[in-house]
Structures are given as structure tokens and as C-alpha cells.
Amino acid sequence: MHPRPLDHPGYIFLVSILVTGAIVTATTISILLLGLAAERSGFAVVRSTQALEYARTCAERALRRLRLNTAYAGTETFTFSQGSCTIRAIGGSGNVNRTLCTEGRSGGAVRRFEVNVNELLPFTRIDGWREVASITLCP
């Protein structure tokens, strides 16, 4: 007569260990993959924030240069340790109704601003400062 599996309690213990091991392994792999995805998302947010700050930096530089010289034409690129920013050609002329556009880059992230300046001197008055997906106001 052949022994039945219930006659040997070692089989039940062995199968229990194998099933438990498979569940623990699957859980560990899932947690590792979730952690990796969260890290990538966090890194993308950091790059996007850096690109935003670079675009703001270029906008502030362009406004400062326009206040010093109303003939400033833009078309400059500045390089930083983690990216760059570009001031596009500035629209308009003189002291009123100027348009400037900037773009910040960090890694694969790109952020853009369009700024409408109503008056430069004696006080700078800005009609609009908005982030855009693509630049339409500047060449």
C-alpha cells in the first residue's frame, strides 16, 4: 500500500514553506518596482522645477537688461550646472508694450514663459506673466 500525503506531515510543511516563499518574493518584487517608479517620478518633478526656475531666471535677467537698455534684443542662452535658459528675441521697441519669452531646460524638462510688459520706466508694469506650453508671442 502506498503512503497517503496526510500520513507524512513533512509534505504539508514543505508545501507551506514554498507557497509562503512565493508570496514573499512577489511582494518584495512589487515593493521594489513601486519604489523605483516613485524615484523616477520624484526625479522628473525635480527636473521640471529646475526648468521652471531657469525660465524665471531668464525672464528676470531680460527685464533687468531692458530697464538698463531699452534697445536690448534678447537672443541669449545661459548655461547652468543642471540645465540652461534662453531669452528669445524681444518684441516691441522703446519703453512701452514689450514682449519677452523665455525657456528653461533641465534634463528632459522644458518650461516656458511669455511676459507682456506695459511700461519699463520709471516703474516696470507687467500686464501678463504666464507659463505656456509653446511660445507664440515671440519669434
C-alpha positions in Angstrom: 0.0 0.0 0.0 1.2 3.5 -0.8 1.5 6.1 1.9 -1.0 8.9 1.8 0.3 12.5 1.9 -1.6 13.2 5.1 0.4 10.4 6.8 3.6 12.4 6.4 3.2 15.9 7.9 6.5 17.0 6.4 4.9 17.4 3.0 2.4 19.9 4.3 5.2 21.9 6.0 7.3 21.8 2.8 4.4 23.0 0.6 3.5 25.7 3.1 7.1 27.0 3.0 7.1 27.0 -0.8 3.8 28.9 -1.0 4.9 31.4 1.7 8.2 31.9 -0.1 6.5 32.6 -3.4 4.2 35.2 -1.8 7.1 36.9 0.0 9.1 37.0 -3.2 6.2 38.5 -5.2 5.6 41.1 -2.5 9.3 42.1 -2.4 9.5 42.5 -6.2 6.3 44.6 -6.2 7.6 46.9 -3.5 11.0 47.3 -5.3 9.2 48.2 -8.6 6.9 50.7 -6.8 9.9 52.3 -5.2 11.7 52.6 -8.5 8.7 54.2 -10.1 8.3 56.6 -7.3 12.0 57.6 -7.5 11.7 58.3 -11.3 8.6 60.4 -10.7 10.4 62.4 -8.0 13.3 62.9 -10.2 11.1 64.2 -13.0 9.4 66.7 -10.6 12.9 67.9 -9.6 13.9 68.5 -13.2 10.7 70.2 -14.0 11.0 72.6 -11.0 14.6 73.3 -12.1 13.5 74.1 -15.6 10.8 76.4 -14.2 13.3 78.3 -12.1 15.7 78.6 -15.1 12.9 80.1 -17.2 12.1 82.6 -14.4 15.8 83.5 -14.1 16.0 84.4 -17.8 12.8 86.4 -17.5 14.2 88.4 -14.6 17.5 88.9 -16.5 15.7 90.1 -19.6 13.6 92.6 -17.6 16.7 93.9 -15.8 18.6 94.3 -19.1 15.6 96.0 -20.8 15.4 98.5 -17.9 19.1 99.3 -18.4 18.9 99.4 -22.2 15.5 99.6 -24.0 17.3 98.5 -27.2 18.2 95.1 -25.7 17.1 92.5 -28.2 17.4 89.2 -26.2 18.5 86.1 -28.1 20.8 84.9 -25.3 21.3 81.5 -23.7 22.7 80.9 -20.2 24.1 77.5 -19.1 23.9 76.3 -15.5 25.2 73.1 -13.8 21.8 71.3 -14.3 20.4 72.9 -17.4 20.0 76.2 -19.3 17.7 79.0 -20.1 17.1 81.0 -23.3 15.8 84.5 -23.8 14.1 84.7 -27.2 14.1 87.8 -29.4 12.2 90.5 -27.6 9.2 92.1 -29.3 8.3 95.8 -29.5 10.6 98.8 -29.0 11.1 101.6 -26.7 9.7 102.0 -23.2 6.2 100.6 -23.7 4.4 97.4 -24.9 7.3 95.0 -24.9 7.0 91.2 -25.1 9.6 88.8 -23.9 9.7 85.0 -23.9 12.0 82.6 -22.0 12.6 78.9 -22.0 14.2 76.9 -19.2 15.6 73.3 -19.7 16.8 70.8 -17.2 17.3 67.2 -18.3 14.2 66.4 -20.5 12.0 69.0 -18.8 11.2 72.3 -20.6 9.2 75.2 -19.1 8.3 78.4 -21.0 7.2 81.9 -20.0 5.6 84.8 -22.0 5.8 88.2 -20.4 3.9 91.3 -21.6 5.5 94.5 -20.3 3.2 97.5 -20.4 5.9 100.0 -19.3 9.6 99.7 -18.4 10.5 103.1 -16.9 10.1 104.8 -14.4 8.4 101.7 -12.9 8.1 98.4 -14.6 4.4 97.4 -15.1 3.7 93.9 -16.3 0.4 93.1 -17.9 0.9 89.4 -18.0 3.4 86.8 -17.0 2.2 83.3 -17.8 3.6 79.9 -18.3 2.8 78.4 -21.7 3.2 75.0 -23.4 4.6 76.6 -26.6 5.8 80.2 -27.3 3.5 82.1 -29.6 4.3 85.8 -28.8 8.0 85.8 -29.7 9.8 84.8 -32.9 
